[in-house]
């Protein structure tokens, strides 16, 4: 089990950030992801593995004015 934005979520072996974003249908153009309070660069989403028990935050940025 992992936490995604403070909600329990199923975990699977080999889960990457990219796969999690696909599963949760996060399609926003500007997304920031942190795992256990460490921000992960977007170019590492395909290779960063989410471990059982991790706390993941997915934040989408909005433009305003």
N, C-alpha and C positions, 0 to 999 in steps of 0.2 A: 504494500500500500504506500502511495506517495500522497503528498498534499499539493494541489494545484490551486493557487489563489485561495488558500485556506480551506479548501474542500477536499475530502478524501477522494482518491482516484485509484483505479486499478493500476497495478504495475506489472510489467512483463519483462522477461529477460531480454537484454539488448536494446531496451527502449532508448531512442535518441530524441533530442529536442525536436528535430524535424518530424519524426513519427508522431510525437505527442501533439504537435501543432496540427498535423493532419487529422488525428483522431478527434481532437477537440474542435476542429473546423475553424481554427483561428487563421483568417485570411487577410488580416489587416496589412496594409503596405509597410507600416513602420511598427515593429514589435521589439520590445526589449525583454529578454529572458534572464532570470537569475535563478541559480540553484544554491540553496543554503546561503543566501545573501551575497553570492558572488556573481557579478554580471558576466554573462558568456557572450563573446563576440559573435555576431551573426554568421561569420564565415566558419564557425566551429559547430553550428547546429547539427550538421550531418554526422559529425564524429563524436560529439559529446554524449556520453551514456548517462542516463538518469538511473541512479541506484535506488533500491528498495529503501523506503524511509526518508528520501530526500524531500525537501520543501522547495517547490518550484513556484516562481511568480512569473506570470506572463502579463506584460503591460503594453497596451497599444497606445501610441502617441497620436494626439489630435492636433490639428492646426487650428489656430484661432486668431482672432484679431479684433 
